[in-house]
Amino acid sequence: MAEYDEMLWRENAVNRVLSLRAAVLSDQPTETVGLDAVAGRVTAESITANRDVPDSDYATMDGYALDAADGYPLTVVSDETFPEDEGAALDVGEAVRIATGAPLPERANAVLKREEASVEDGELTGPALEPGTDVYERGSNVARGEELFTTGELLSPKDSILLGDLHHEDVRVRERFSTAVLATGTEIHEGERQDLDSNMLTGLVRAWGHEATDEGSVPDESDRVRDRLAGLVAEYDVVLTSGGTSVGKKDYVVRALADLGEVLFHQVRVRPGKPVAVAQSDEGVFFAIPGKPVGAHTVASTVARPFFTGSGLLPTEAATVTADVELGPEGFEYAIPVVRDGRKAVPLGHISSELPVYETTFDPSVLSSSTRVTRADGLVLTRSALSAGETVSVVPYPVLE
């Protein structure tokens, strides 16, 4: 048995994929993008604050800027200070009217809300205040020299807020992975069977923030599979194949990967989707996904996805399962598709569901080919049988896609 034939639990496979990603990213070319294009991009360097934010004390309410140590009454001086103004001069016993977002005078350390203030003949009175009341203090948000983004961090749309506040107009990021999607199988190549995987896999890679190109298909011929993979990895950063990953007579993909580079693992303890393989050569990375469409989606979105997104986390929602579901052989994590009905989770494929594929024992083999399963709302990943009325953790499909 080859070393890569060891079957891994999904968590271990994901850790290997994340380690592979870190190594590959360090050599990935960089480019500069504007703040409107940072979503889904990965930082090429750490980002450190070059200034205090805010760079002055600011009022967070309309009112009166004052020194909280001064006793009332206070003399209201000068005109109202607005955000575009410089801080007004303020002496002991004085206050100045101030608008939200305006800089405080140098001596001021608190703002008396306008609705709590009383002014008669230019004299201000109100409740006692603590220093810092309704003040956005200098450096309280970000201190100069503070590291805010680490190298290799995945950015989101909200990160443009902080980057903009730091006066960044653009950010240095790693280029997106270019990905070739290739279907294998003579029946697909000759048009006898429809390719149901490539559109899905191409869409997933794009949804994960990278570039994907459908490169068509290749028949089940050893030399042609190997040559096509070699040609694609010379052109793309990643090659994502579907089909040909098992151990049948015409399953040539994993054997070709072993010829072209190092197979990091082959087979993960997930059903459906077990015969997934990941490999690396001097020129790029390969993900070999099994051909059955639902199993392909399951294992791509749980094992390959971390390479593209940088995260193996799978947020879940609690639900009550509506039926008993027995499992097959031990030693596997089963991905059970469910349809949500309020707080309930109906196992799609169970005899009680709208797609009656199995009675009580989950059947990943049939479900892996059942395209109707794509109407599920999410997955329950479990190593234990489910009991009706039990609370389960559902991974919603939007989390995976």
N, C-alpha and C positions, 0 to 999 in steps of 0.2 A: 504493500500500500504506500502510495506517495505521501510525503509529509503533509501536503496540502489537503489530503482527503479527510483530515480530522474535522469532525463536525462541531461547529461552534454554537454556543448560545448567542442569541441576537445581541445581547449587551456586549459580549466579547468581540463579535464581528464589528459592531459599531465603533468600539474603541480602536480597532485596527484601522478602520476606515478614516477616523478622525486623525490618527497619527499619520496616515498616508497623506491626508489633505494638508496637514501642517508642513510636511516635507516638500510637497509639490508647490505650495503657495510661496515658499521662500525663494523659489526660482522663477516664479511667474512674473512676466514683465509688468511694469506699472504705467499708469496714465493719470492725468489730472482731469477731474470733473467738477462742474459747478454744483452748488448746494441743491439745485433742483434735480440733480441726478445721482445723489448719494444713496438712495434707497436700494438695498440689496447689494451694495458694493462693500469690499473688504479693504480696510485701511492698510496702506503699505508702510506706514511708520506711525509711531506714537504721536499724539497731539497733546501738547502742554500749553497751559494758559500763559499768554504773554502779557496779561494785564489782570488787575482786579476787576471782578464783576459783581455788583456795579462798581464803577470807578469813583463814586461819590455816594453820600447818604441821600436817599430820595424819600419823598413823602409817598405813602401808600393810600392816603385819604385826602380829600379836600378839607382844609381847616387852617390851623395856625401853627407855625413852627416856633418852638420856644425851647428854652433850657429848663428841664424838669426840676432843677434845683432852685430856680427863681420862684419867689412867692407871688401870688396874685395880689393886686391887679397888675397886669402888664400893659405897657403902652404899645399900641399897634402902630407900627411905623412902615413907611414906604408903600409902594403899590404891591398888588398881588404878584407873587412869583409863579411863573409858568414853566413847563418842562424845557422850553427853548432858552430860558434865562440862565444867567449865572447866579450862584447863591448870593442873596442880599446880605449886606452888612447888618450885624445884630449886636447890640450892647447889652449889658446887664439890665434886667428889668424890661426888656423889649420883646415883642413878638411880631411876626410878619404873616400876613395872610398867604396861603400857599395852595397850589393845585396838585392833584394827584400826579406823580411822576416828576415833579419839580425838584431840583437839588436844594438841600437844606443849607441855610447859612452856617458858617463855620462853628458858631457857638451852640447852635440848636442841636438837640438830641431827642426830641419828641414832637409829635404832632397832636394837637387837640382837635378832635373832629368838629366840623362846623356845626353839626346839630347839637353838640354838647357845650358850645361856646356861647358866651353872652358878652356883647360889646355895647357899652354906653359911653358916649363922649370920648371915644377913642381908647377906652380902658377895657381890657379883656379879663374876664374871670371864667372859671370852670373847675371841674374836678381835678384833684391831684393826679399826676401822671408819673409813671416810671420811665427812666431813660430807655429809649428804643421803641416806645409806643408808636405804632403805625409808621415805622421807619424801615425802609429797605436799606440796611446798613452796608457800607462799603466793604467789599470782599466777602460778604456773607454768603453769596452764591458761589463764587469761584475765587480762589486765591491765586495770585500770580505764581507761576512755577508749578502748579498742581497738574499732574498727569490725568487727563480726562478720557482719552481713548488710547487703547493699547494697540500695538502692531497686530494685524490679523483679525481685528474686530469687525464683525458684520454690522453695517450701518442700516438704520431705518429712517423713514421720513421724519420722525420726531427729532432725530439727531441734528437735522438742519437748523433747529431752533437754537441749540447751544452753540453750534459752530458759527452761526450768524452772530450771536451775541459776543463771540470772541473775535468778531470782525474778519472771519475767514470768508473769502469769496469762492474758494475752491479747495479741493482735498486731493491728496495723492492716494490713489487706490490701485489694487491689483487688477489687471485685465480680467474680464470674465473668461471662464473656461469655454473654449470652443469644443463642441461635442458632436460626434458623428453617431447617428442612430442607424443600426444595420439589422435587418431581419435575416434569419437564416432558415433554410428549409427548402428543399426542391419543390414541394407542393405550393409554397408561396411564390418562389421564383418563377415557376412556370404558370402561375395564375390559376391553379386548381383550387387554392384555398386563399381566402382573403387574409391580408395582414391586419390583425386587430391590435397589434402592440405598438407599432412605430408612431402613430399619431399620439397615442397616450404618452409614450416615453418622451417624445419630443416636447409635448406640452408640459410635462412635469419639469423637465430640465429648464425650460423657459420660465415656468412659474417659480422655480428656485433661484432665478436671477442670472441665468447663464445662456449662452448661445447654443442652439441645437439645429442640426441639419439632417433631414431624412436622406440617407444614402442608399435607399432601396434595399435590395436583397441579394443573397448569394445562395447557390444550391448546396446540398449536402455532399460536397466533394472535398476531400481533405486538403488538397493543394490549393484549391480555389478559396476555401475558407481562410487558410493561413495567409495566402498572398493578399487577399482583400483586407484582412486585419492589419497586415504589415503596411499596406499602402495608406490606410486610413490613419493609423497612429503616427505616421510620418507627417500627416497634414493637420491633424487635430490634437488638442490636449487630452481629450477623453474619447474613448470609443465605447459605446453602449450597445450591446447586442441583445437580441432576444432569440430564444430557441437553441437547441443543440448543446445544452449544459448538463444533460444527464450522462448515463454510462452506456447508452445503446450503441449499436453498431455504427450508426450514422451520426452520432453526437460528437462532432469534431472540434467544437469551439474550445473547450478546456484544454484538449491536447494541443491545439494550435497556440494557445496562450502560453503553455509550458515551453513550447519551442521558441516563442518570441521573447520571453522574459521570465519573471518569477510569479508563480501563482501564490498569492498571499493566503487565500483560503478558498475552499470549494465545499459547499454545503453548510447551511445554517439551520439550526433546530427550530425552524418556523414552518408551519403547514397552514395554507399552501405557500409554495415559494422556496422550498428547501434547496434545490440544486442551483443556488446562486454562486458565482465565482468572482473574485476580484484579483486582478493581476497588474503588474507594473513592468514596463520595459524601460530602456534608456530614453525612449522617445515619448512615452506617455502612459496613461492609465487605462485599464479595461474594466468594465463591469459587464459580466455575462449573466443575463437575466433569463430564467426559464420562460418557455414560450406560451404556456397557458395564460390567457390575458388577465384574469383576476389574480392568479398567483403572481404574475409578473408585476402588476400594480402593487400588490401587498409587499413584496420583498424589495421592489425598487423604492417605495416610499418609506420603508422602515430601515433598510440597510444602506441603500445607495444615497438617499437624501442627505444624510449628514455630511457626505463629501462635498456636496454643493452648497449647503447652508451653514455648515460649521456647528450644527447643533443636533444632538441625538435625543433631545428632550421630546417627550410626547405628552403634552397636557391632556387631561381627561376630564370628563363630566360624569357625575354619578347618576345612575339610573337603576331601575328595578327590572331584572330580567323576567320575562313572562313565561318561560318554559324550561323544563329540565333539558340539559344538553350534556350527554355523555361524550367522552373523548376516546380517541383511538389509542395507539401505543404510547406508553410513558416515554419521557425523554424528549418531548417536543413542546414548544409554545404554539398554541393554536390561535389563529386569527379568525374570529367568528364575526361575520358581518351582521349588523343589527339595524333595524329601522326604529327610529324614535317615535313614540306616541306619547307626547307629554313627558312625564317622568319615567315612562316605561320603555324598555328596550326589547323589541321582538326579534328573535334570531331569524334572519332571512335565510330561507332554505329549510328550516324546521317545518315539519308537517303542519304545524298550526299557523304558518305564515302564508303569504300570498304566493310563495315559491316553494312548494312542498317537494324538497329533494331528499331529505332524510327524515326518519321517524324520531329517534332519540339520540342516536350516535352521530356526531358531527362527521360529515363526509367532505374533506377538503379536496379530494381528487375530482369529484364531479363539480363542486362549486367553483373550482379553479377555472373551469371552462365555461361556466354559466354567465353569460354577459348580463343577464337580468340582475345579477348580484350587484352590479354597479349602481343600482338604485338604492342601495343601503345608505345610511347616514353616517356610519362609522364602524369601528372594529372594537371587539373586546379581545384583548391579548391575554391568554390565560394558559396555565399549565394544569389547572384543576377543572373538573367537571362543574357545570353550573346548575344551580337549583332554582326552580321557580320561586319568585319572591325575594331572591338574594339581591343585594346591592352590588352592582358591578361598575367598573370604570370603563367608560366608552371613549375611545380616541376618535374625535370627529374627523371626517374626511378633510375639511378645510385645514386642519392642523397639518396633515400630510401633504397637502397640495399647495 
